[in-house]
Amino acid sequence: MKENTKKITAMVLSLIMAIGMMTGCGGGKDASVKKSGATRNDAVADNGGDTRPSVENETDKSEKERYYTDDVDIDVNTEEYNYYAENQFLSVAEHPLSTFSTDVDTASFTNVRRMLENRQNIDPNAVRTEEFINYFNYEYEYPTGDDKIAINTELSDCPWNSEAKLMQIGLQAKDIDVQDIDSNIVFLIDVSGSMADANKLPLVTQAFAMLAENLGENDRISIVTYAGRDTIELEGESGANYETIASTLAGLTAGGSTAGAAGINTAYELAEKYFIKGGNNRVILATDGDLNVGLSSEEELKSLIEEKRDNGVFLSVLGFGMGNYKDNKLEALADNGNGNYAYIDSVEEAQRVLVTEMNGTMFTVAKDAKIQVEFNPANVAYYKLVGYENRLLEDQDFEDDTKDAGDVGAAQQVTALYEIIMTDTKADSDDSKRTLKYQDDVEYPAPEKADETDLDKELLTVSVRYKEKDENESKLVDKAVKLASYVSMDEMSENMKLACAAAMFAKTLGNSEDKFTMAGIRDYAKGLHLDAEELLKMIAIYEEDYENSAANNLQ
């Protein structure tokens, strides 16, 4: 009976929000009438034209489609993205170590998906290759014993570089039973005027209502909104009182300027007030990132969130909307606040992030997780990390437990690819001491050093440091990869095929130096039992509306 009541309430919430948007949240009557009179095809036509058939009936549209349409002026684009130069090959002789922070964010993939489905110009700076790779689920082995992370590796040929091998590194976090873990969650919601569009505040409230449906009596929910000022809409409410939570969400309207810093401070204060020892204490920020009052620059926001991250409260950042989206600010908040970052472009994506994959999104099992790869110069001459340009760390940061890094949730995965160019020469085997594990000067600090006779058989060693959720001292796990682990391209696993396809597609959209055709990328993604459906859909759109159009323009 209780579950039926929750579902009925959720339906009422959706209806209320729809009615609210029809009356023009946060805007004048004339403006709302003008927006509601626009159609999907009108909007796309203003952005260069769309040859798809018009949608005659609103009820025929998918949930995703309805949130891209109406209410959005895509002629006015003030979106902001940071530029990062693509990684280049590095010499093992000069740079034997490659160190970076883990990344489980997926915002780039869904944000670019929105651009493709709207047939907009793709901003190459919006494309982060690692987030395309990490959007998909792979079949990795889970950790055993007390370890929270297991290291999986595969070595094969590189599809886009005939002179290189390709190394896939897959981290698999431990799955945990969250039934007995209570949650203390603060919904921090941007209700400024820029959030009035249908794919912003109405979608935010639906997303949070879906999450609230899964909470129980011992969970605590607070709701903080911010526009010109911050307001506590709900404080410490039991998760069992879904109707109260849902009605509070339904009553939110958009209007005013955006003072995000005040809201962040209040949200953390509430999270600390209702802190549950051993529980899931988290602030979930929902916004388009368009801050314009008070602290608003990336550096100011980074400093603010760094002050908050060591108090045991984690951060999830959910981005919404288009046209004025500020990806750079939201990424800075997530990266520096013990958090993860997703872009919600539809009800389906909200369901995936906040319901289907809630354990990974909400329950951290390994914080400040860092990866360091040491290459053996006897076998590797050069290497290039695919993506992670904004996650690179100094080599000395790996053993520095004060250095902030990525956080990994229950059962989540982290996937990385390296292009590797092998060397034809062998290192001098008469050396009496080695730098790190493979080279001269100092001994490798691992507790058990491999036999000298075995080192020349190793390609590299993958090391991972992470902290338990409530601890401040890191743990180390590592794995040596031997030359004998190589498999030919014909024997390549589905894990690597899917990761390759995602990487190649991202490289295409990001204007990489590497060039591909959609047909070539599709060959790696099709026919897999792993779920590559979203990638194949995006490839089809690109091939039809971007690749073919570009070819026609050249004729």
Buried (B, 14 or more C-beta within 10 A) or exposed (E): EEEEEBEEBBEBBBEBBEEBBEEBBBBEEEEBEBBBEBEBBEBBEEBEEBEEEEBEEEEEBEBBBBBBBBBBBBEEBEBBBBEBEBBEBBBBEEEBBBBBBBBBBBBBBBBBBBBBBBBBEBBBBBBBBBBBBBBBBBBBEEBEEEBBBBBBBBBBBBBBBEEBBBBBBBBBBBBBEBEEBBBBBBBBBBBBBBBBBBBBBBBBBBBBBBBBBBBEEBBBBBBBBBBBEBBBBBBEBBBBBBBBBBBBBBEBBBBBBBBBBBBBBBBBBBBBEBBBEEBBBBBBBBBBBBBBBBBBEBEBBBEBBEEBBEEBBBBBBBBBBBBBBBBBBBBBBBBBBBBBBBBBBBBBBBBBBBBEBBBBBBBBBBBBBBBBBBBBBBBBBBBBBBBBBBBBBEBEBBBBBEBBBBBBBBBBBBBBBBBBBBBEEEBEEEEEEBBBBBBEEEEBEBEEEBEEEEBBBBBBBBBBBBBBBEEEEBBBBBBBBBBEBBEEEEEBBBBBBBBBBBBBBBBBBBEBEBEBEBEBBBBBBEEBEBEBEBBBEBBEBBBBBBBEBEEEEEE
